[in-house]
Amino acid sequence: MRRLWGRSPLAFNVTMLLAAGIFWIAPHPPMTDLPQHAAMLVMLKGMLSGTFPWAGMFQLNPYTPFLLGTVLALPLSTVLPVAASFKLLLSLAYIAFVTMAMKLGRQLKSDPRLDWIFLIGCFGFSYRWGFVTFMVAAPLALYFIVLAARHAEAPTHSRAARLAVVGILLLASHGLMFVFAWLVGFLMLGLSSAPFADRLRSAWGYAVLGLISLIVLMLHHLGSAGTESFVTSTIFPDLRLSRARDVLLFTVQPGDMYSDWPLVVVILLVGLLAPWLFGLRIAWRRPIQLAPLIVVGVILAVVPFEALNTFFLYQRFALFLPASYALIFEADSGQPAGPTSWLPSGTVTALLALVCWLAMGRTGLYAKRFGEETRDFDAVLAHLEPGRRALSLIFDRESAAAKNDMVYLHYPSWYQAERGGLVEFSFAAFAPQIVRYRPDQVPVIDTVLSHQPEDFRWSTHHGERYDYFFVRSRTALGENYFAGAACAPVLITRRGEWTVYERGICSAIR
């Protein structure tokens, strides 16, 4: 890592470190799923220590394919607040992603002047939605691909063994990330210049990894009965022509897709044109360099939005699109046979640096404004007793500050993460989570209600189980919203669009 950083311009390293600091700007970053991951971490700590009051409703899941993010955050949370633990983890993951992308670039002999492009992709779709385990596993996936590239060009048994070890770790870190890296590595093996007999003999490592992944998948599903994500859903791809446009936006847009579109167009154009402005050419003579982009392109083109109740399947892989695009260009050999540069190299580098600063500055500004916007929630949280069971009823999920129309979807889970207790809807309803509901304890509070709180019914959803009801709405609840309660919940605090109701004393059931 030191050798890589030492070869990079000071401006590049400073930009990378400042970008890693974006996660620290707001008290709670504007990442939709992050509150659920924080709540899951607190639940895991309580389960392991035997201090979680609702432990009888849950079970640990040793076969989770989303292990790395939570396991790394666990020791951090013993010395840092939960939110700070995830901020530090995400900052380190960002630096590791850029570093591994640079390492892969040197391995594939791509042009180092394009390293600036590696800085951009982490603040797109996955950041907006808060896919924490996916983002934390991304550097490990790139390291797997680095090892795969070395093994493809000079296959040895020791490299195959190292690849297998990292592959198993990646499988435990994130199942989708494992599939992606495995496909890239296997394609690299097929496209390498090594003798065919050597490539054929070295393919055993990928076969072993594939077999292990199938076994883990079977064990995972055997223990998934009764949980929400065991339901089979559509696996048909979405082939709309608009996908190409949307995918480009997913790479650089931390907020809603069509906000600040002139700036987005500038960022995309400079990123796309920079290799050509440098006078670089695609490495057709070394097709192994094209492997990451081929796999990313296929995923973004044909993989469906949803399968087996896992959502945003293809969108999240926009994280790798800028880096895989930069990797397909040969390093400038200085030979006159290469294409002619359109602009001086320093000018193109300055343009790349400028769009990076614009992109990061915009993302940081969104985070700052979001932090100011969430002060109302912080005030509400301080007013509540810790350790209660709560229900999240979010009618208005949009943040004007973060330009994110879903960021408040799970935001009340910060109560569980920072004040103890239990907030539902919970990601524990999904089978892959490290802590999940026991099959006979899965609540009727599901993803449908989290998106449609107007469908709440006291008797159907067992309103008597909850002490607090978190409501975010620009308008007051209808007077019959809690109809059926023996004693209507009482409004105990309101700040801005946030309102919290407490269960009536006359229906005190816990």
Phi, psi and omega per residue, in radians:
M1 nan -0.722 -3.131
R2 -1.091 -0.684 3.137
R3 -1.130 -0.669 3.120
L4 -1.151 -0.847 -3.131
W5 -1.123 -0.628 -3.116
G6 -1.119 -0.493 3.141
R7 -1.493 -0.185 -3.086
S8 -1.552 2.557 3.089
P9 -1.055 2.612 3.128
L10 -1.003 -0.696 -3.133
A11 -1.049 -0.653 3.126
F12 -1.139 -0.835 -3.106
N13 -1.126 -0.694 3.105
V14 -1.114 -0.752 3.129
T15 -1.078 -0.748 3.130
M16 -1.076 -0.773 -3.121
L17 -1.182 -0.680 3.098
L18 -1.164 -0.674 3.101
A19 -1.109 -0.672 3.097
A20 -1.104 -0.419 3.126
G21 -1.393 -0.137 3.139
I22 -1.024 -0.600 -3.115
F23 -1.113 -0.296 -3.058
W24 -1.696 -0.086 -3.018
I25 -1.181 -0.827 3.124
A26 -1.651 2.573 3.047
P27 -0.942 -0.667 3.048
H28 -2.264 1.948 -3.076
P29 -0.994 2.587 -3.124
P30 -1.337 1.167 -3.109
M31 -2.174 2.024 -2.883
T32 -0.965 -0.849 -3.048
D33 -1.508 -0.136 -3.065
L34 -0.997 -0.725 3.117
P35 -1.023 -0.611 3.115
Q36 -1.181 -0.697 3.109
H37 -1.144 -0.680 3.097
A38 -1.135 -0.732 3.097
A39 -1.125 -0.666 3.111
M40 -1.099 -0.683 3.122
L41 -1.092 -0.782 3.127
V42 -1.131 -0.663 3.091
M43 -1.109 -0.739 3.122
L44 -1.098 -0.775 3.113
K45 -1.038 -0.737 3.128
G46 -1.159 -0.664 3.115
M47 -1.160 -0.725 -3.114
L48 -1.216 -0.589 -3.107
S49 -1.589 -0.171 -3.123
G50 1.329 0.374 -3.095
T51 -1.918 0.076 -3.102
F52 -1.469 2.041 -3.028
P53 -1.056 -0.451 -3.086
W54 -1.828 0.444 -3.056
A55 -1.009 -0.526 -3.128
G56 -1.149 -0.282 3.137
M57 -1.523 -0.206 -2.949
F58 -2.204 2.911 3.066
Q59 -2.505 2.637 3.062
L60 -1.385 2.553 -3.097
N61 -2.071 1.676 -3.080
P62 -1.256 -0.215 -3.083
Y63 -1.775 0.355 -3.136
T64 -1.134 2.409 3.027
P65 -1.595 0.304 -3.137
F66 -2.219 0.900 -2.928
L67 -1.529 -0.693 -2.884
L68 -1.056 -0.855 -3.070
G69 -1.023 -0.804 -3.114
T70 -1.222 -0.730 -3.118
V71 -1.128 -0.675 3.122
L72 -1.243 -0.595 3.134
A73 -1.285 -0.438 -3.055
L74 -1.029 -0.947 3.127
P75 -1.159 -0.567 3.103
L76 -1.078 -0.634 -3.084
S77 -1.262 -0.165 3.083
T78 -1.391 -0.308 -3.134
V79 -2.129 -0.183 -3.128
L80 -2.244 2.708 2.964
P81 -1.020 2.749 -3.059
V82 -1.018 -0.821 -3.122
A83 -1.065 -0.750 3.129
A84 -1.135 -0.599 3.114
S85 -1.049 -0.792 -3.139
F86 -1.269 -0.589 3.079
K87 -1.078 -0.808 3.131
L88 -1.110 -0.740 3.141
L89 -1.079 -0.770 -3.119
L90 -1.208 -0.649 3.089
S91 -1.096 -0.800 3.122
L92 -1.143 -0.658 3.115
A93 -1.115 -0.676 3.112
Y94 -1.108 -0.838 3.122
I95 -1.077 -0.716 3.131
A96 -1.145 -0.652 3.120
F97 -1.081 -0.865 -3.130
V98 -1.089 -0.749 -3.130
T99 -1.104 -0.760 3.130
M100 -1.188 -0.614 3.078
A101 -1.117 -0.705 3.077
M102 -1.129 -0.732 3.121
K103 -1.078 -0.720 3.096
L104 -1.149 -0.673 3.099
G105 -1.065 -0.724 3.110
R106 -1.184 -0.654 3.135
Q107 -1.124 -0.696 -3.101
L108 -1.541 -0.039 3.114
K109 1.134 0.647 3.025
S110 -1.461 2.960 -3.012
D111 -1.377 2.155 -3.082
P112 -1.183 -0.289 3.108
R113 -1.174 -0.285 3.113
L114 -1.544 0.069 3.133
D115 -0.997 -0.494 3.126
W116 -0.985 -0.554 -3.119
I117 -1.153 -0.460 -3.137
F118 -1.136 -0.368 -3.059
L119 -1.321 -0.260 -2.883
I120 -1.581 -0.744 -2.867
G121 -1.127 -0.385 -3.058
C122 -1.285 -0.184 -3.113
F123 -1.967 0.678 3.083
G124 -1.896 -2.259 -2.998
F125 -1.083 -0.782 -3.094
S126 -1.138 -0.638 3.067
Y127 -1.134 -0.817 -3.102
R128 -1.015 -0.737 -3.093
W129 -1.544 -0.161 3.089
G130 1.264 0.728 3.104
F131 -1.365 1.308 -2.959
V132 -1.080 -0.910 -3.088
T133 -1.109 -0.589 3.105
F134 -1.161 -0.786 -3.104
M135 -1.207 -0.638 3.131
V136 -1.234 -0.561 3.124
A137 -1.371 -0.289 -3.061
A138 -1.043 -0.778 3.104
P139 -1.074 -0.629 3.118
L140 -1.161 -0.648 3.079
A141 -1.085 -0.729 3.114
L142 -1.147 -0.648 3.092
Y143 -1.133 -0.697 3.059
F144 -1.011 -0.741 -3.124
I145 -1.192 -0.629 3.048
V146 -1.026 -0.833 3.120
L147 -1.112 -0.668 3.130
A148 -1.125 -0.668 3.119
A149 -1.146 -0.732 3.098
R150 -1.105 -0.764 -3.121
H151 -1.157 -0.636 -3.121
A152 -1.169 -0.660 -3.077
E153 -1.428 -0.472 3.110
A154 -2.580 1.377 -3.039
P155 -1.115 2.286 3.017
T156 -2.456 2.785 3.138
H157 -1.167 -0.632 -3.140
S158 -1.165 -0.681 3.094
R159 -1.192 -0.631 3.084
A160 -1.108 -0.725 3.137
A161 -1.132 -0.756 3.118
R162 -1.111 -0.685 3.100
L163 -1.078 -0.707 -3.133
A164 -1.134 -0.727 -3.139
V165 -1.101 -0.840 3.133
V166 -1.138 -0.627 3.119
G167 -1.106 -0.715 3.122
I168 -1.144 -0.721 3.082
L169 -1.094 -0.707 3.116
L170 -1.148 -0.661 3.111
L171 -1.066 -0.694 3.112
A172 -1.293 -0.310 -3.087
S173 -1.473 -0.777 3.123
H174 -2.896 2.065 -3.067
G175 -1.040 -0.773 -3.128
L176 -1.146 -0.660 3.135
M177 -1.156 -0.627 3.094
F178 -1.090 -0.813 -3.129
V179 -1.043 -0.768 3.128
F180 -1.037 -0.919 -3.085
A181 -1.156 -0.652 3.113
W182 -1.074 -0.760 3.135
L183 -1.127 -0.741 3.124
V184 -1.093 -0.813 -3.139
G185 -1.084 -0.737 3.138
F186 -1.141 -0.690 3.100
L187 -1.165 -0.665 3.087
M188 -1.055 -0.697 3.115
L189 -1.069 -0.700 3.139
G190 -1.244 -0.512 -3.078
L191 -1.663 -0.070 -3.060
S192 -1.260 2.905 -3.130
S193 -1.617 0.077 3.117
A194 -1.145 2.674 3.092
P195 -0.966 2.508 -3.064
F196 -1.020 -0.684 -3.124
A197 -1.091 -0.696 3.107
D198 -1.153 -0.711 3.133
R199 -1.144 -0.670 -3.142
L200 -1.137 -0.732 3.129
R201 -1.182 -0.594 -3.089
S202 -1.416 -0.140 -3.127
A203 -1.222 -0.191 -3.116
W204 -1.068 -0.560 3.135
G205 -1.075 -0.730 3.121
Y206 -1.215 -0.605 3.093
A207 -1.122 -0.748 3.118
V208 -1.111 -0.785 3.124
L209 -1.083 -0.717 3.099
G210 -1.084 -0.720 3.118
L211 -1.134 -0.760 3.119
I212 -1.066 -0.742 -3.128
S213 -1.107 -0.650 3.101
L214 -1.150 -0.703 3.120
I215 -1.105 -0.800 3.130
V216 -1.085 -0.699 3.126
L217 -1.096 -0.718 3.119
M218 -1.140 -0.771 3.112
L219 -1.093 -0.679 3.128
H220 -1.093 -0.793 -3.097
H221 -1.293 -0.517 3.091
L222 -1.097 -0.509 3.127
G223 -1.710 0.205 -3.036
S224 -1.753 -0.079 -3.077
A225 -1.028 2.339 3.099
G226 1.614 -0.149 3.099
T227 -1.719 2.758 -2.981
E228 -1.068 -0.711 -3.033
S229 -1.372 0.058 3.046
F230 -1.337 -0.245 3.131
V231 -1.201 2.309 3.115
T232 -1.478 2.288 3.137
S233 -2.197 -3.017 -2.989
T234 -1.018 2.509 3.035
I235 -2.182 0.239 -3.122
F236 -1.432 2.377 -3.105
P237 -1.256 2.680 3.062
D238 -1.726 1.966 -3.006
L239 -1.895 0.499 3.125
R240 -1.128 2.545 3.128
L241 -1.152 -0.427 -3.116
S242 -1.206 -0.199 -3.140
R243 -1.041 -0.693 -3.116
A244 -1.054 -0.759 3.106
R245 -1.131 -0.799 -3.093
D246 -1.120 -0.693 -3.107
V247 -1.065 -0.715 3.109
L248 -1.077 -0.688 3.122
L249 -1.198 -0.608 -3.135
F250 -1.043 -0.470 -3.037
T251 -1.292 -0.487 -2.988
V252 -2.282 0.067 -2.986
Q253 -1.841 1.821 3.135
P254 -1.406 -0.194 3.115
G255 -2.075 -2.670 3.126
D256 -1.080 2.602 -2.891
M257 -1.051 -0.593 -2.994
Y258 -1.894 0.236 3.069
S259 -1.417 2.565 3.110
D260 0.915 0.712 -3.006
W261 -1.121 -0.549 3.090
P262 -1.060 -0.720 3.119
L263 -1.162 -0.684 3.119
V264 -1.065 -0.741 3.131
V265 -1.083 -0.738 3.130
V266 -1.091 -0.802 -3.139
I267 -1.057 -0.794 -3.117
L268 -1.148 -0.756 -3.096
L269 -1.130 -0.781 -3.139
V270 -1.126 -0.733 3.121
G271 -1.103 -0.712 -3.122
L272 -1.260 -0.650 -3.028
L273 -1.544 -0.323 -3.037
A274 -0.927 -0.823 3.137
P275 -1.025 -0.658 -3.123
W276 -1.286 -0.619 3.080
L277 -1.154 -0.552 3.041
F278 -1.253 -0.252 -3.083
G279 1.452 0.413 -3.125
L280 -1.476 2.897 3.112
R281 -2.323 2.721 -3.132
I282 -1.215 2.473 -3.041
A283 -1.441 1.111 3.137
W284 -1.095 -0.492 -3.119
R285 -1.368 -0.246 3.060
R286 -2.189 1.311 -3.030
P287 -1.078 -0.280 3.105
I288 -1.038 -0.504 3.113
Q289 -1.174 -0.379 -3.094
L290 -1.494 -0.209 -3.011
A291 -0.997 -0.850 3.140
P292 -1.029 -0.744 -3.123
L293 -1.184 -0.636 3.113
I294 -1.061 -0.831 -3.116
V295 -1.168 -0.785 3.107
V296 -1.049 -0.756 -3.138
G297 -1.076 -0.748 3.121
V298 -1.120 -0.752 3.128
I299 -1.060 -0.841 -3.098
L300 -1.198 -0.399 -3.084
A301 -1.541 -0.673 -2.946
V302 -2.204 -0.297 -3.137
V303 -1.179 2.416 -3.094
P304 -1.261 2.881 3.050
F305 -1.136 -0.602 -3.029
E306 -2.504 2.527 2.991
A307 -2.735 2.362 3.139
L308 0.903 0.705 3.092
N309 1.092 0.393 2.977
T310 -1.839 2.186 -2.967
F311 -1.821 2.854 3.106
F312 0.960 0.873 -3.096
L313 -1.179 -0.943 -3.042
Y314 -1.442 -0.551 -3.054
Q315 -1.040 -0.670 -3.057
R316 -1.138 -0.410 -3.103
F317 -1.381 -0.030 2.964
A318 -1.071 -0.325 3.049
L319 -0.916 -0.610 -3.057
F320 -1.663 -0.110 -3.020
L321 -1.129 -0.850 3.130
P322 -1.041 -0.783 -3.108
A323 -1.139 -0.771 -3.115
S324 -1.172 -0.518 3.057
Y325 -1.179 -0.795 -3.133
A326 -1.103 -0.522 -3.054
L327 -1.274 -0.267 -3.045
I328 -1.431 -0.085 -3.068
F329 -1.729 2.363 3.113
E330 -1.182 2.582 2.993
A331 -1.129 2.510 3.141
D332 -1.181 2.022 -3.110
S333 -1.461 -0.162 -3.112
G334 1.385 0.063 -3.130
Q335 -1.413 2.520 -3.119
P336 -1.166 -0.249 -3.136
A337 -1.246 -0.284 -3.109
G338 -1.268 2.922 3.114
P339 -1.104 2.749 -3.141
T340 -1.447 2.352 3.101
S341 -1.208 2.455 3.123
W342 -1.439 -0.545 -3.126
L343 -2.366 2.787 3.026
P344 -1.001 2.514 -3.079
S345 -0.988 -0.700 -3.131
G346 -1.118 -0.605 3.128
T347 -1.172 -0.752 3.130
V348 -1.133 -0.736 3.098
T349 -1.057 -0.717 3.120
A350 -1.108 -0.678 3.086
L351 -1.104 -0.762 3.103
L352 -1.075 -0.777 3.128
A353 -1.085 -0.694 -3.117
L354 -1.100 -0.797 -3.114
V355 -1.214 -0.535 3.049
C356 -1.104 -0.781 3.123
W357 -1.146 -0.665 3.094
L358 -1.116 -0.788 -3.124
A359 -1.126 -0.814 -3.126
M360 -1.205 -0.658 3.116
G361 -1.104 -0.717 3.097
R362 -1.119 -0.772 3.134
T363 -1.104 -0.727 3.100
G364 -1.134 -0.648 3.110
L365 -1.139 -0.745 3.063
Y366 -0.998 -0.777 -3.112
A367 -1.114 -0.737 3.134
K368 -1.066 -0.830 -3.137
R369 -1.130 -0.632 3.118
F370 -1.134 -0.715 3.105
G371 -1.043 -0.684 3.089
E372 -1.194 -0.664 -3.124
E373 -1.159 -0.548 -3.047
T374 -1.510 0.098 3.105
R375 -1.085 -0.542 3.092
D376 -1.071 -0.762 3.133
F377 -1.149 -0.700 3.124
D378 -1.043 -0.695 3.115
A379 -1.156 -0.694 3.096
V380 -1.100 -0.774 -3.101
L381 -1.060 -0.700 -3.119
A382 -1.150 -0.354 -3.081
H383 -1.475 -0.235 -2.975
L384 -1.688 2.661 3.023
E385 -1.288 2.499 3.103
P386 -1.337 2.866 2.958
G387 1.270 0.457 3.123
R388 -1.805 2.875 3.059
R389 -1.686 2.292 -3.007
A390 -2.318 2.722 3.081
L391 -2.057 2.315 -3.126
S392 -1.646 2.153 -3.139
L393 -2.256 1.527 -3.022
I394 -1.789 1.805 3.104
F395 -1.433 -0.698 -3.131
D396 -1.944 1.833 -3.050
R397 -1.656 -0.100 -2.972
E398 -1.500 2.510 2.988
S399 -2.023 2.044 3.075
A400 -1.189 -0.567 -3.107
A401 -1.183 -0.798 -3.118
A402 -1.547 -0.080 -3.078
K403 0.891 0.823 -3.101
N404 -2.292 2.058 -3.025
D405 -1.460 0.040 -3.125
M406 -2.275 0.086 -2.916
V407 -1.153 -0.429 -3.128
Y408 -1.623 0.117 -3.073
L409 -0.957 -0.777 -3.107
H410 -1.996 0.256 -2.961
Y411 -1.057 -0.593 3.098
P412 -1.065 -0.263 3.099
S413 -1.126 -0.249 3.015
W414 -1.108 -0.431 3.047
Y415 -1.092 -0.782 3.102
Q416 -1.138 -0.700 -3.079
A417 -1.213 -0.588 -2.990
E418 -1.995 -0.283 3.131
R419 -2.155 0.143 -3.092
G420 1.337 -2.975 3.135
G421 1.563 -2.807 -3.108
L422 -2.547 2.233 3.114
V423 -2.045 2.300 3.064
E424 -2.115 2.507 0.226
F425 -1.224 2.512 -3.120
S426 -2.156 2.521 3.053
F427 -1.111 -0.198 3.074
A428 -1.099 -0.204 3.056
A429 -1.306 -0.210 -3.130
F430 -1.663 2.312 -3.051
A431 -1.024 -0.629 -3.064
P432 -1.251 -0.185 -3.024
Q433 -1.215 2.670 -3.100
I434 -1.209 -0.482 2.963
V435 -2.133 2.247 -3.131
R436 -2.493 2.816 3.126
Y437 -1.097 2.535 2.937
R438 -1.147 2.601 -3.066
P439 -0.939 -0.567 -3.118
D440 -1.572 0.084 -3.104
Q441 -2.074 0.075 -3.112
V442 -1.093 2.118 -3.069
P443 -1.347 2.882 3.069
V444 -1.385 -0.114 3.066
I445 -1.318 1.846 -3.021
D446 -2.149 -3.041 -3.115
T447 -1.144 -0.490 3.127
V448 -1.099 -0.830 -3.135
L449 -1.162 -0.605 3.141
S450 -1.115 -0.503 3.091
H451 -1.629 -0.334 -3.101
Q452 -2.304 1.195 -3.092
P453 -1.121 -0.285 3.084
E454 -1.147 -0.267 3.130
D455 -1.506 0.023 -3.111
F456 -1.084 2.336 3.050
R457 -2.285 2.251 -3.022
W458 -0.953 -0.871 -3.070
S459 -1.281 -0.726 -3.112
T460 -1.118 -0.749 -3.047
H461 -1.750 0.209 3.037
H462 0.935 1.021 3.140
G463 -1.045 -0.407 -3.125
E464 -1.170 -0.226 -3.133
R465 -1.372 -0.257 -2.950
Y466 -1.868 2.429 3.076
D467 -1.485 -0.722 -3.106
Y468 -2.126 2.623 3.046
F469 -2.219 1.902 3.098
F470 -1.461 2.168 -3.137
V471 -2.202 2.274 2.972
R472 -2.118 1.996 -3.061
S473 -2.761 2.501 3.086
R474 -1.358 -0.319 -3.141
T475 -2.094 2.742 -3.133
A476 -1.234 2.617 3.057
L477 -1.155 2.580 3.058
G478 -1.104 2.640 -3.070
E479 -1.143 -0.282 3.134
N480 -1.809 0.197 -3.057
Y481 -1.062 -0.676 3.138
F482 -1.732 0.490 3.130
A483 -1.016 2.402 -3.122
G484 1.849 -0.297 3.101
A485 -1.274 2.423 3.102
A486 -1.072 -0.566 3.063
C487 -2.511 2.117 -3.010
A488 -1.070 2.408 3.045
P489 -0.972 2.574 -3.045
V490 -1.869 2.348 3.067
L491 -1.214 2.146 -3.101
I492 -1.976 -0.358 3.095
T493 -2.774 2.552 3.106
R494 -2.570 2.270 3.040
R495 -2.479 2.098 -3.111
G496 1.028 -2.202 3.138
E497 -1.552 0.007 -3.098
W498 -1.682 2.309 3.085
T499 -2.359 2.428 3.066
V500 -2.161 2.253 3.061
Y501 -1.865 2.561 3.061
E502 -1.973 2.450 -3.123
R503 -1.022 2.416 -3.140
G504 -1.080 2.498 -3.082
I505 -1.107 -0.567 -3.061
C506 -1.246 -0.172 3.096
S507 -2.053 0.612 -3.024
A508 -1.185 1.683 3.070
I509 -2.266 2.202 3.141
R510 -2.232 nan nan
